[in-house]
Amino acid sequence: MPKADHPFTDASRGVRLQKFLADAGVASRRRCEEMIAEGLVEVNGTLVASLPAWIDPVKDEVVADGRRVRRDSRVAYVLLFKPKGVVCTNSDPEGRSCAVDLVEHPSGLRLYPVGRLDMDSSGLLLMTNDGELANRLTHPRYEMHKGYEVTVAGQLSDEDLSRLERGVFLSDGERGPGRKAKAGRLDVIARDRQKTILYMELFEGRNRQIRRMLLALGHPVKKLRRVKMGPLRLKGLAVGEWRDLTAEELDQVRRDAFADAATIHRRRERAERTEGGAPVRKRRGIRASRRNEKSDRLERRAQRTRELSAKARAERGSAKAVADRGTNSGTGRRSGAPSRGKSSKGRPGRNRRDDASLDHRPRLS
C-alpha cells in the first residue's frame, strides 16, 4: 500500500473521512470518496487526497470543495412517491426535474435519495441525510429486498416464467463478466393476451435489472413501479407527494437494516430456497394466477347467463304486452282484464266463449 500523504491515518481518531462527509449531507459516500481523490477535501488546513483517513468530528475542521462542513445532528427520513420522468440525482446537467426538488422539508436539511429509480420508473423512494442507514439499505451485502409491480407487453407463458425463476444471464459490460440475475420472489397478478402484470422482488440492485431481464424474454416493460422497500410500503400517497416516516416505520427500517449476520443469512436462504429448481413462493404465485383466470372465466359465464335471462324476460314481457293490446282493442275489454285463454294470474286457463255464446235459448224475433 502506498504511503499516505496526510497524518490522519490513526483509526482511533474517530470516524472515516468519507463517512463523515456523507453523514453531513455533502454527497453520497461514493461521491465523497471521489471528491477526496480529486483533491477537494482538507482537514485542519491539510489536503487529504488519499484514503483511508480518520478524523475527530468534534475537534477537526473539514473543508469540502471550499465549504466548511459541519455535521448536523438532525436527521430526516422522507418517503416520496417519485413520478415518472424524474431523475434521482441531486443535480442534473441536462436540466431535468430531480427528486430532491419535490421535497421541501421544513427542517431545511439537505436530503438525498437512498438507491435509485430510473427516470422511466415511478414509486417508493426513501430520502434522508442519514448516510449509515442509506448504505445499509442499498449495499447488496445486507440483502434488503425491494418489491416492484411490473406491466409487460404480451402474455408471459409458463416457459417464460420458468426462465425468470431459473435466472436470466445479463452482461455487466465494462464492470466485469456477466452473470445470472434472479428475482427473490415472482407472483403473477394478472395475465391476458395484451399484457402481463407481475410482482417481482429483488435482493440486488443491478442497473435496470428488471427491464433487461424481461427484454431478454421478448417482453418489454410498459410500466414499472416500486411498491416496497424492506418493511416500507407505498400507501397513502399520490404521485409526487411525500411524508415523513412514522416512528414505527423508522424502528422497523433500522431493525432490518442493522440486522445481525444470522438474520441476513436467513434472508438469503429464503431467497434461494427452491422446489424442483424454482422458489416455493414463485410457484404458489403462478398457481394463484391460474385460479384467478378460472374465477374470471366462471364470472364471465355467469354474467352472460344473467344477460340472456334478462333479455328473455324482456322479450316475454314485450310479447305479452302486444297480445294484451290486441285483445283489449278487439273485444272492448276493460284495461287490466284477463286475456283470452289465460287465467288472471297469467297461467293458461280453460277456453272460454263469450257470454252470448253460452245462452242456448232460442231468440225471439
FENGI-V669493 format. One record per helix or strand of 3 or more residues. SS is the DSSP state (A for helix, B for strand). FROM is the first residue (numbers start at 1). LEN is the number of residues. Records with the same first field share a line. If there is no record, write none. Layout:
# FENGI-V669493
SS: FROM-LEN / FROM-LEN
This chain:
# FENGI-V669493
A: 11-3 / 17-7 / 29-9 / 99-4 / 131-8 / 140-3 / 158-9 / 173-3 / 209-8 / 247-11 / 261-12 / 280-52 / 355-4
B: 41-3 / 62-3 / 67-3 / 77-6 / 122-7 / 146-8 / 168-3 / 179-3 / 185-7 / 195-8 / 221-9 / 242-3
